Amino acid sequence: MIVRASTKIVQLSSNDLFKSARLINNLQYMQNKNTDGLHREHLPRNKVIKTIDPEVKNLVRTRIPTEFGNFILYYYQNSIDSKEHIALVRGDVSQVSSVPIRIHSECFTGDVLNSRRCDCRDQLHAAMGSIGESKCGILIYLRQEGRGIGLLEKLKAYNLQDQGLDTVDANIHLGHRADERSYQIAALILKDLDVSSVKVMTNNPTKIHELSQLGIQVDERIPIEVGHHNENADYLKTKVEKMSHMLSLAHQKPYINEMAFLQPLADRLISSKSYESEKPFVTVSYAQSIDGSIAFRSNDSISLSCDTSLQMTHMLRSEHDALLVGINTILTDNPQLNVRFYDGPDPQPIVLDSQLRFPLNAKLLVDGPRPPIILTTEYAAKEKQKALEQAGAKVICVAADSRKRVNLPHSLELLNKLGLRSIMVEGGASIIGQFLSNELTDYCIVTIAPKLIGGLKAVETLQQHENTPSLSIIDCKYHQLGSDIIVYGEIGEN
C-alpha cells in the first residue's frame, strides 16, 4: 500500500510551543551558518511551506517477539530519503482512536551501546514496555541519528561537549541546527496504518506540533521521563532550557557501579508511573539462607543480608511507590518500613491485616515516616479500626477470599486507583506465597545468604496442581553483592 500526502499549504503558527522550540533553533542556525539563500526550514514565521507528494510503502511485515511482548514489524520504503524506517505495531490499530504511540529517533550509541550520555535507550525500552502492556500501540523507529545530523557529526558533537559546549551549542558550532529532525515520514506511516487519532509518548512539544501540522490528530501527550544520572543530567537540562522539552528531572537514576545490574528494573518502575495499567507493577523481594530459610522458627527474626545487599533492598524500596507486608511481619519484626541505608524517598507502607491485630504501639504507627495503609476485611473489629484511625492509620476494608484473608486482586485494584503504580512485597512467607500463587507478581529478587539455618521456609506451599506449569524466573540472572548472591528476573510460567 502506498500513502501519499496531499499537496497542501502548512501554516507555521506562532504559538508558544513552536516559537520556543523550532523557530528559535532555525534562527540560531541562520546566525551561525553562511548561506546564499533561505532553505524552507529558514523561513520566518507566518510564511508557508509546500510539501509535494512524499510517499511511504510497506514492503514487508513480520512477527517480532520481545521481552516487552509480541509485535509486528513493518518495514517501510519512502520517497524522501534512502533510509529504512520501521514501525513496531501491537494489536489492531486500524480506525482506532487514541492509539498510544512513540516516535523514536535512532540512537546507535544509546540504543545499541547503552551509552549513558543520553536517555534514548531507556525511553525506547520504557515505550516498548508501555505499549506491551496496552491492547494496541505503535513504536515508529526513525533513522535520524543525532537529532538528524548523522552518527559522524554526532560523535564530533560529543567531543565538543567534552570540551565544555552543551548539546545545542555543539550542533550549532558544527554548522547544524539544534534539531534537524522531521516527522513527515512518521505521519505518513501513521496514515498507512490507518489510525484515527493518537496519544504521543514524548517530552518534546515540537513533535506534537509537527504531527498536528501534518494532519495527525493528537489527543494527548503521555510524559516519558525515565530519570537521569550524573552522565546525562546536563544534557537533559539543556533540552529543557534551550529546546523546551517538558522534563521535571525529578527522578535520579541511582543504579551505578555495583547496583547497575538492576537498571532495567529501575526503568520499568519509572515507566510504570507514565501509563495506566489494570494493576500496579509488583516486585517480590526477600532474603533467605542457602537452604531456603528465612528464620529458625515462626515468630523469630534473623538478619541474613550482608551490608551491600541491605543497601540494595533499601534502594529498591525508594524506587517503589509502596512497600507491602503481612501483619505477621509487623508482629514479629516491628519494622518501620522506611529507607535508611540509601538516600531516597520512603515508600507508602501497606499492611495486610484481615482481623486488625495491628498493635497501637507499633513503630510503624508511632515513629513511621508515613501513616500506614492497613487493608482489612469485614471480619475485623470496628472498635479496633476506629482506634487505629485515631492513631493516624488509614484503614480500608476490602473483600475477603475463601479463607477470610484479604483478597489480593481486589486490594491491588484499589491501590492502583490510589495512584500506587509499583509495589514491593517483602513478606512474610504466607504473603509471598499468596502473591506467587495468584500470579500477581511481575518481578522477583531473591537474596541468597551463605548461611545454613534449616528453619522456616521463605515461601509457603504454592497452590499449584501437578499438571500445571511451575512458576519460574524468566531469563534468570545472577549477581554477587558482597557475600550474597542476588537471583532476579521477571516471573512467569515454565
N, C-alpha and C positions, 0 to 999 in steps of 0.2 A: 504494500500500500504506500502511495506517495502522498505526502501532505505538502501543499504549497500555501505560503502566506499570501493573502491578497494584497495587491498594491494599495497602499494606504498612506495617509499623512499622519505622522506621530508628533503630537504637540508636546514639547518639553515644558511642562508646567513649572512654576517657581515655588512649589510647596516646600515646606521646611526640610523634608527628608531629602529631596533631590538637590536642593540648593546647598545643603550642608555636606552632602557626600559627592555625587557625581560631578556637579558643576565646579565645586572647589578643586577637585582633582584635575579637571580639564584646565582651569586657569593656572594651576601650579605648573602643569606640563607646558603650557604656552609660554610661561615666563622663563622656563629653563631649557627650551629646545628651539633652535632656529629652524624655521620652515619657510618655504616660498609661498605657501598658501594655506588656507584653513582646510583641514580634513573635516569630515562631517562630525567627528567627535568634538571638534574645537568650537562648534557654533555656540554663540552666546544664547542665553535663554530667550524664549519666545520666537526662536527660529524653528524651522521644520526640517524633519529628516524623512527621506523617501526610501522605503525598502521595496525591492523589486523581486518577487517570486523566488525566494530561497525555498529549498525543499529538503526533506529527510525521507529516507526509505529504509524500512526494516528488512534486513537481509536474512536474518536467522534468529531463532529463539530456542532456548534450551533450559532444562531444569538445573538449578544450582542449589544443592543442599548446603547449608551453612550452620554454624553454631547458633545463629540467631533465628533459624527457621528456614523453610524452603522457599525459594524464589524462582521466578522465570526470568532469565537474562535475555533482553532484547538488544541485538547488535544493529547499530544504525550507520548508514552511509548518508552523506549530506553534500549539498552543492556549495557550501560556504567555505569549508576547509577540507583538507585531506585526512583529518584525524578520525579516530574510531571512538565514537561516543556510545555509551550503553545506558540501559535502564534496567534496574532490578525491580521486578514487579511481584507483589504478593497479593493473591486473591483476584477477584474480578473488579476492575476499576472502571469499566466502560459505563458511561452515563451515571456514574456515582458522584454524589456531591460531597464536598468537604473531605476529599481523599488526603490523608497525611502524606506529604512528600518532603524529600530532602534533595536539593540540588547541590552536589558536592563536586568541587573543583579538584582535579588531580593534584596530589602532592606526593611525589616519589619519596622524598626524604622522610615525610611523616607517615604516610600510609604504609609504605613498604619497610623502611629502615627504622621506623618508630623513633624518629628524631624528636628531641624534647624542645626544639626551638619553637614549635608551633603546637596547636591543639587539634590538628587536622585528623589524625588517626583516631583520637578519642571521639571527635564529633562523628566520624564515619561509623565507628562501632556503636556509639550511642543511638544514631539514627537507625541503623540496621536492627538494633535491639528493640527500639520503639516500634518500628514497622513490623518486626517479627511478632510483637505482642498484639498487633492490630489485625482486624479481619482482612483489611486490604491496605495497600500503600505502595509508594514508588520511591526508589532512590535513583536519581539520574546522576551518572558519573561523567562529568565533562572533562575533556582533555585540554585543560587550560592551566598548565603548571605555572606556579609562581604568580598567581593573580593575572595570568595572561602573558607574561613576559618570557616564559620558557625556562627549562631547567638550567641552562648555561648562565643566563642572566640572573636567575635567582641565586645561584651559587656565588656569583660575583657580588650580589647584593648582601649575601651573608658575610662576606669578607669585609664589606664596608660597615656592616652593623657591628662587627667585632672591633672596628676602629672607632666606633662611637656614634655613627649615624643610626637613626631609627629606621623601621621598615619602610616608611613612606619616603623619607629623605633619601634613603639608599636607592630606591627605584628612580626617583627624580634625578639624582646625580648621574645615573646611567642613561638618562635620556628617555625615561619612560614615565607614564602617568602612575599615580599611586595604585590604581586598579584598572587594568585593561581588559577585564573580563566582559563577556557578552552572554546574555541568557536567551538569545534568539533561538538557538538550537534546542535548548531545554523547552521553550514554549512550543516549538514545532513537535517535539516528542510527546508532550502532554496532549497536543491536539491529535496526534496519531493514535494515542492510547484512549482518546475519546472521553476524557474525564470531564465532568460538568463543572466542578469547582474544586479548589484545593485548600488545605491548611499547610503552610510552609514552615518547616523547621529551619529557622535561621535567626541570627542576631544582626543581620545586615539589612537595613531598611531599603537600600538601593535595589537589592534583589527583588523585594516585593514590589517596588515602584515599577521596575522594568518589566516584570511579568505582567502587571496590570496594563502597562502601555502596549504590551504585545498581545493583548486580548485574553489573558488568563484571569479568570475570576478567583481572587484570593479572599477566602472567608475569614482567615485567622492566621496570626503568626504564633508559632509554637517556639518558645525560647529553647535553645540547645546549649546551655552553659555547662561545660564539662570540667570546670576547675582550672586552677593554674598552679605553677610551681616557680622556683627561682629562675629556671632557664627561659620561661616564656612569659613571665609577668610583664616585662617592659613591652614586649611585642603586642600583647593583648591590650595593655594600657594605651599604646599608640593607636590601635584600631578604634578604641573608644573615643580618644581625644581628637584624632585627625580624620577618621573615616566614619564617625557617627554610629559605630556598632553599639548595640544595646547589650552591654555586659555589666553585671554588678561587681564582678571579681570578688564575690563573697566566699566562694569555695576554694580553699587552698588544698592542693593535692599533697598529701603527706607521704606517699609511698615512694621513698627514695632509698637507695642503698640496700640494706638488708631486708627492707619491707617491700621492695619493688615487685616481688612476685605476686602480691595481691592487688596490683594496679588494675587488672581487668575487672575485679570485683568492685573496686572503688568507682570505676567508670559506670558500671551497672547501677550502683547506688545513686550516683549523681544524676544519671539519666532517668531514673525512676521518678525523680521529682518533676520531670518535664512533661510527662504524659500520663494519662489516666489508664488504669487497669482495673480488673474486677476485684483484685485483692492486693495487699501490699507484697513487696518482694521480701521473702522470708529466708533468713540465714540461720541455720542451726550451728552453734559453736559450743564446744565443750572440751575439757581436758580429761584424759584418762591415763591410767598406767599402761605399761606394755602388755599386761594381761587383761585389759579392758575394764578395769575397775575405777570407780571414782571416789570410793571411801572404803574403810574397813567394814563398816556395817551401816545400816539405816540410822539416820539422825546423827551421824558423825560428820565432822568437817575436816578436810585434809587439804593441804597445799600441794599441788602437783607440778604446776608450770614453773619453768625457770624464769628469771627476771625478764629476759628478752621476749619470751612468749607472753608473759603477762603484759608487757608493753604493747604487744601486737593486739591482745584482746581489748585493751582499753582504747587503742586506736580504732579498732573496729566498732566499738561502742559509740565512739564520737561520730562515726560516719553513718550510723543508722539513726532513723528518726525516733525509734523506740527500742527499749530493752525489756524482754518478757521473761518471767519466771513463774513457777507454780508456788503455791502457798507453802509447800514443804521446804523450799529453799529459804523462804523468809523465816520459818520456824527454826530451821537448823543453823543457818549461817548468819542471820540477822544482817544482811548486806545493805549497803547504801545505794547500790546500782548506779554509780556515777563514774566519771572519768577522772582518775587520779594519777596515772602513770604516763599520761600523754597530754599535751596542750591542745585541747579541743572541747567542744560543747558537750554538755551532758545530755543523754537521750531521755526521752519520756519513759519513766518506769511504768510497767504494766504487770499486774499480778493476777493470776487466775486463782480464784478462791470461791468455790461453789457454795460453801457454807459459812463464809465470813469468819474464819478462825484468825484473821489478821490481828496481831497484838496492838493495842493502842499505844504501847511504849516502844514499838519497833523503830529502829534507826531511820528507816525509810520515811516514816511519818514524822519523826521528831527532828532529825537532822538532815534529811534528804534535800538535795538541791532543787527538786521539782516535786510538787504533790503527786502522789501515785494515782494511776487509774486502776481501780480494782474491779475486775469483771466477776460477777457472781450470778446466782440463779434464784429462782423463786423459793428454793428450799432454805435460804439464809434468813436469819432473824432480823426483823425490821428494826428492832431496838439497836442491834449492833451496827446496822447500816447507818442509822441516824448518828450514832456516836462517832463512827469513822468519818462521816461527812463533816461533823462539827470540828473534828481534829484536822481537817484540810484535805482529806482524800476525796477523789471523785469516784463514787460507786455507781456502776452501771449494771443493771440486771439484764442478762441475755438468756437465750433459750438453753435448755439443758439437753444433754444427749441421753441415750438409753440407760446409761449408768449414773445419771443425775450429776454428771460433770458439766463444766462449761462447754458449750457447743463451739468447737473451734472454727468451722466455716462461718457461722453466724458472727462470731467475735471478730474475725478478720474483715468481714464485710463492714461491720460497724466502725472498726478502727480506720479502715480506708476512707470512710465518709468523714472521719475526723481529721483527715489530711495527713495521716501517718502512712507514708508510701513505702517505708522499709522498716522491717522489724528483725531484731536479733534475738534469738531464743537461746538461753543459756542453761535451762534446766528446770527441774531436776529430771531424773531418769524417766519418770512417768510422762512428763510434758514432752520431752524429746521423742519418746516412743509414739505419743499421740500425733504429733506433727508429721512424723515419718509415715505412720500407718495410714493417715488420712491423705497422704500425698499432697501436703500443703507446703513442703519445703522446696525452695529453689536452689539453694546453695548450702554446702556443708563444709565446715572447717573443724577438723579434729586434731587436737594437740596431744601427741603421744609422748609421755614422760618415761625415761628409762628406769622405771620402778616396778617392782613386783609386789602386789598387795593381796590378791586373792580375795577380794571383798565384794562390795555391792557393784553390780554391773552398770555401765554408763547408760545403756539403752535397755528399757524393759522389752519383754517379748513383743515383737511386732505382730499385728493381726493380719498375717499373710497366710494364704492357703497353699497347700502343697504344690498345686499345679499353676499357681500364679507366678509371673516373673518376679525375681527378687529385686529389691531396691539397690542401686549402685551409685557410686560417684562416677559420673561420666567423664571420660578423658582425665582420669585421676592423676593428680600431680603431687610431688613430694618436695619438701624444702626443709632444710635443717636450720633451726634457730637455737643458738646456744647448744644445750644438751638435748633438746627436744626435736622431734620430727613432726612437721606440720603436713597433714594429709588434707587436700582440698579439691573442690570442683563442684560442678552442678550435679544435682540429684536427679535420677531418672531410673527407669526400669531396664533391666538387663535380661 
